Amino acid sequence: MPFNYFFNGPNPGIQGDGNTIFVGEFSSIVSINGANGSVQWASDVASVGANPRFLMYKNSMLYASTNLGLVRLDPKTGKALWHTLLVWQIVGVVDVT
């Protein structure tokens, strides 16, 4: 396994339709113009955690999962439409006995 796997996991953090490409890295999601490579917007998702690894863009909806939760963004503006923290679910399944 590559060294990077242990720190960032597999990175399917690139989605798009060819006209627009969405990339997740560190605590941001960036929208890139597929024709010329210019950055259209960048959205900080640090309030929902870091490393937006898994992106899903389907039916004009953009979702990102981070190490702490899930966020839905407007794919045209990068504005967060909603977010939820999921860390309590992770902690809730830990058996310490």
N, C-alpha and C positions, 0 to 999 in steps of 0.2 A: 504494500500500500504506500502511496506517496506520503511524505512527511506532512504535507498540508492537510491531509484527510483528518488528522486528529484535532486540528485547530479550527478548521472551517467546514469540515464535512464535505461531502460531494456537493458541487456547486451548480445545480440547475437553475441558478439565479439569472437566467437570460430568457426572456420571452418576447414575443412580438408578432406582428403580422407582415413584416417586410417593409412596410411604410414607417412604422415606429418600432423601436427596440427598447425594451425595458431591462435595466441591469440593476441587480442588488449587490451592494458592497458596503462593508463596515456598517454604518447606521443610516445609510441613504439608499434611495431608489432613484435612478436617473432615467429620463426619457431621452432617447437619441433618435434623430431623424435618420431613417434608413437610407435615404437617397444621398445625403451629403455628410452625415456623421456629426452634425451640430447638436449640441445639447439643447433640448427644448425646455426641460425643467429638472430640478433635483428636489427631492422631498426627504426631509429628515424624519426618520421613524424611530428615533432613540427612545421616545416615550413608551414604545411597545417592545423595546429591546434592541439588541444589536444583531448584526449578521443576517439581513434579510435574504436567506438562502433560497427559499422556494417561492417562486413567483408563478402565478397563474393568470393568464390573460385570455378571457373567453367571453364572447357575447358583449364586447365593449365594457367588461368589468375587469379590474385589476386587483388581485389579492396578493398579499405577501405574508409569509410566516417568518417569524424571527425566533430567537432563542427564548423569548418570553410570551409571545402572543401572536395575534393575527390582526392585520389591518387591511381595510379596503380603501383604495385610492381612486380618485377620478383620473382616468388615463389621459385626459386632455390637459389637466391643470396640475396634477400631482397632489391636490388637496385631499387630506385624509377625510373620508366620509364617515368612518367609524373604526373603532379598534377595541380589542378585548385582550386582557391579560389572561394567560392560561397557566401561569406558574403554579397556582394553587392546585390545579389538577395533578401536576407532576409531584408536588410535595405530598398530596393526599394519598398517593398510591405507594408511598415508601413504607415498608414494614421494618421497624427498628427493633423488633423483638428477637 
